[in-house]
């Protein structure tokens, strides 16, 4: 062996001892998610966000940021008022959002299959 090859080997030997165990360990095979499954999960999460207890829907409850402000104003904007009751899960606006959230979440769940 030439002197150049020997010195190169000696300089790489510590790296090889460190890297070699990691290079020979087999990795666990992971099943890749299909595009439909990934998209389905995203659609399902978006639909769940609009439900009355979801990330967006809960803000319209009397305890949420938007509903709480309307509750503080009171009068027709309170949860029992003429305007406020439309934003509950049983009201026309809140009910429509609840139905849209349910159908979107169901579509995402069906697409995921």
C-alpha positions as CSV (number, residue, x, y, z in Angstrom):
1,X,0.0,0.0,0.0
2,X,1.3,3.4,-0.8
3,X,1.9,6.1,1.8
4,X,-0.9,8.3,0.5
5,X,-3.4,5.4,0.6
6,X,-2.3,4.5,4.1
7,X,-2.7,8.0,5.5
8,X,-6.1,8.4,3.8
9,X,-7.2,5.1,5.3
10,X,-6.0,6.2,8.8
11,X,-7.8,9.6,8.5
12,X,-11.1,7.9,7.4
13,X,-11.0,5.0,9.9
14,X,-12.6,6.9,12.8
15,X,-15.4,8.1,10.5
16,X,-16.0,4.6,9.2
17,X,-16.2,3.1,12.7
18,X,-18.8,5.7,13.6
19,X,-20.9,5.6,10.4
20,X,-20.8,1.9,9.6
21,X,-23.2,0.7,12.3
22,X,-25.8,3.2,11.0
23,X,-25.3,2.2,7.4
24,X,-26.0,-1.4,8.0
25,X,-29.1,-1.2,10.1
26,X,-32.2,-2.0,8.1
27,X,-34.8,0.7,8.3
28,X,-38.4,-0.3,9.0
29,X,-40.5,-0.3,5.9
30,X,-43.2,2.4,6.0
31,X,-46.2,2.2,3.8
32,X,-46.4,5.5,2.0
33,X,-49.8,7.2,2.3
34,X,-51.7,7.5,-0.9
35,X,-52.6,10.9,-2.2
36,X,-56.3,10.3,-1.7
37,X,-55.7,9.4,2.0
38,X,-53.6,12.5,2.6
39,X,-56.2,14.8,0.9
40,X,-59.0,13.0,2.8
41,X,-57.4,13.7,6.1
42,X,-57.0,17.4,5.2
43,X,-60.6,17.7,4.1
44,X,-61.8,15.9,7.2
45,X,-59.8,18.3,9.5
46,X,-61.2,21.3,7.7
47,X,-64.8,20.1,8.1
48,X,-64.3,19.4,11.8
49,X,-63.0,22.9,12.3
50,X,-66.4,24.4,11.4
51,X,-68.4,22.2,13.8
52,X,-69.7,23.8,17.0
53,X,-66.8,22.4,19.0
54,X,-64.1,22.8,16.3
55,X,-61.4,25.4,16.1
56,X,-63.6,27.9,14.2
57,X,-67.0,26.9,15.4
58,X,-66.1,27.2,19.1
59,X,-65.3,30.9,18.6
60,X,-69.0,31.6,17.8
61,X,-70.2,30.0,21.1
62,X,-71.2,32.3,24.0
63,X,-67.8,31.5,25.6
64,X,-65.7,32.0,22.4
65,X,-64.1,35.2,21.2
66,X,-66.8,36.2,18.7
67,X,-69.8,34.9,20.7
68,X,-68.4,36.3,23.9
69,X,-68.1,39.8,22.5
70,X,-71.7,39.6,21.2
71,X,-72.8,38.3,24.6
72,X,-71.2,41.2,26.3
73,X,-72.9,43.7,23.9
74,X,-76.2,41.9,24.8
75,X,-79.6,42.8,23.5
76,X,-80.2,41.3,20.1
77,X,-76.6,40.1,19.9
78,X,-76.8,37.8,22.9
79,X,-77.2,34.1,22.5
80,X,-81.0,34.4,23.0
81,X,-81.4,37.6,21.0
82,X,-82.9,37.9,17.5
83,X,-79.4,38.0,15.8
84,X,-77.4,36.0,18.3
85,X,-79.6,32.9,18.2
86,X,-79.0,32.6,14.4
87,X,-75.3,31.9,15.2
88,X,-76.0,28.9,17.6
89,X,-75.7,25.3,16.3
90,X,-79.5,25.3,15.9
91,X,-79.8,28.7,14.2
92,X,-79.9,29.3,10.5
93,X,-76.3,30.5,10.2
94,X,-74.7,28.3,12.8
95,X,-76.8,25.3,11.7
96,X,-75.7,25.8,8.1
97,X,-72.1,25.9,9.2
98,X,-72.7,22.8,11.3
99,X,-74.2,20.9,8.4
100,X,-71.4,22.1,6.1
101,X,-68.8,20.9,8.6
102,X,-70.5,17.5,9.0
103,X,-70.8,16.9,5.2
104,X,-67.2,18.1,4.6
105,X,-65.8,15.9,7.4
106,X,-67.9,12.9,6.0
107,X,-66.5,13.6,2.5
108,X,-63.0,13.6,3.8
109,X,-63.6,10.4,5.7
110,X,-65.0,8.7,2.6
111,X,-62.1,9.9,0.4
112,X,-59.7,8.5,3.0
113,X,-61.0,5.0,2.5
